[in-house]
Amino acid sequence: MSPLSTSHSQSDSEKENDDDMIARTETSSSNDSPTEASFQTDSCRSSVLDYHDHTNLDENDIRVLQASSPEIGDPFADVRDRMEALSHSSRMYHAYHTTDQDKSIYSDSSTSNGLDTQYTPTTFTVPTIPFFAAYTTYLGYAVLIAVGHVRDMFARLFRRGRYVAQARRNTYPSDDLKSYAPLLKSFENFYTKRLYHRIQDCFNRPVASSPGANIQMLERVSKDGNKTLTVLGSLENLSAEDAEVYRMGKHLSCMKDGRVTRKCLNLGSYNYLGFADDWEVTCKEGVLKSMVDLPVSMGCSRMEGGTSKLHYEVERVVAEFLGKETAMVLSMGFNTNATVIPALMGRGDLIVSDELNHTSIINGARTSGAAIRCFGHNDSENLEEILKEAIVLGQPRTRRPWRKIMVILEGIYSMEGEYCDLRSLVKVCKKYGAYVYLDEAHSVGAMGSTGRGCCEYTGVDPSDIDILMGTFTKSFAGMGGYIASSKTVVAMLREKCAASAYHNALSPVVCQQIISSFKVIMGLDGTNIGKQKIAALRDNSNYFRMRLIDMDLHVMGHYDSPIMPVMLYNPTKIAAFSRECLKRGLAVVVVGFPAVPILMSRARFCISAGHTREDLDRALDEIDEIADILKLRYARSSFG
Ligand SMILES: Cc1ncc(COP(=O)(O)O)c(C=O)c1O
């Protein structure tokens, strides 16, 4: 029986679970404001306040917290007050939220450090696409699609063309289209052929360095109008004239083996805490040592003996860091969601998922066989409506109560750069006895005064989150995923979750990388590098966001979030933005359909603690020029 179950359960065999939930419901009903009772522990509350109150830090602390060397002082001194004021209202919004009742929790001046007086509830508006941009975006896609179909039609008619020619070569029996229905025939396939291939040079660029603040991109060329791309290689492969162009080119250089690269400022990696930049100093020693007495691969799953002492150590550190009873680590973040959700949920259960949840969550939810309902992104009122309706109506047809309900959320939404409105969503979940599953892939390490994630940032007690999930691929420069929860839940998952039972265990080398990075973040390495990284990430992110907004760009997300999508809307601007940036030595990620809705193409910046103020200023100056060329100032004018 699953250790997770809700009060909607009726069967005898699940009575134990019912009791668990009844206890929850009783806590709720014995209190006028049901969710307030266990919502804020003192330690949790004071950490939120510490974070919000920059005045807690003495001058020396502030200096230490900067990414630059102490002699230089605060690199953001000239804009510090403005940055703090802007980010303060974002923090207040997430920690206090909007109701007066919430606000009163902090009105005690002995604990609030006077912050209450500064509190002004802010509502965050998401930029909406101007009519002109929507119209031209649709028009742009319509033209591209029409031209694509005409080309497909002529290719079929004359049996000539890139894709038809392949089929006629008859390499495989399935190339005989008379006997087989086309394996790939969908809008996505058409989109790839006729739209994506036109701009494919903007994606999957080969990188020849670690994903630090500065990277080396291998130069690619296309000899057939972007149909295929090849790595340029060494200049010796070129004519003297062509080679000269590359020799003169700004930002270009050659690697030791002669391959031509472009030196770029990296604005696209999830290297939030900058471990890719200072790995040699922070983690290398421990990681190399771990290879002396442990294998690189365990060669079997966790359940079949693939557990080393380092696996236990990572699990202990994760549980301690997050304030949960225990934790389990798995070899991949994606598979953590894709296999843990089906282990927890099944037929007769209901998953209520934020509409913008990551594809790994969608995969896990669909595989589970549970019924799925989506609620509007971060919309606690919509969540409440759905939960209320689910409890009143029960399962479709039979009307039997749902066996259990689980609400799945993310800490930071990676395509929007928005924080989860955890406080109000958890409040609704507790009111209706629904379990909470929080994916902290992007928020753990990057969010909160000590990097403990969304709970710390919003002041929600971790015990109010039933399942904390996260990955080590972002802030920790490692790989793998974790689940932190109660002992009962984790014990069940160890046996029932496919990633624990059947996947190869996480490599001990990676375990050591995770342990080393945790030590730095927690200050257990005896330095303040971790503290400095967290503060540098926050400052860099807030500065970059503030300047982008000053440029009148449509910027999504919240202050303190290291992810900053800037809206491009028009399909032509996706490629133009990416190419302009590359030309100017900026590596950026651009995102279009199907990763985001067709109208909502964007460039997505990911800021790191490894960036310096100089890096950011250079990038911002270039982006400012590009914004003029491409007409991106949608906050100033509907025409950009
Ligand atoms: C919210 C979320 N969950 C899970 C994952 C999967 O993590 P990983 O890349 O570590 O497998 C990602 C990846 O970016 C993510 O954004």
The ligand as an ORCA input file, in Angstrom:
! r2SCAN-3c Opt
* xyz 0 1
  C      11.737     21.179    -13.476
  C      12.662     20.111    -13.953
  N      12.551     18.871    -13.441
  C      13.368     17.878    -13.843
  C      14.355     18.090    -14.781
  C      15.229     16.960    -15.230
  O      16.482     17.083    -14.624
  P      17.832     16.492    -15.228
  O      18.206     17.352    -16.377
  O      18.762     16.626    -14.091
  O      17.606     15.092    -15.641
  C      14.508     19.363    -15.327
  C      15.546     19.628    -16.333
  O      15.879     20.696    -16.714
  C      13.642     20.407    -14.910
  O      13.730     21.642    -15.413
*
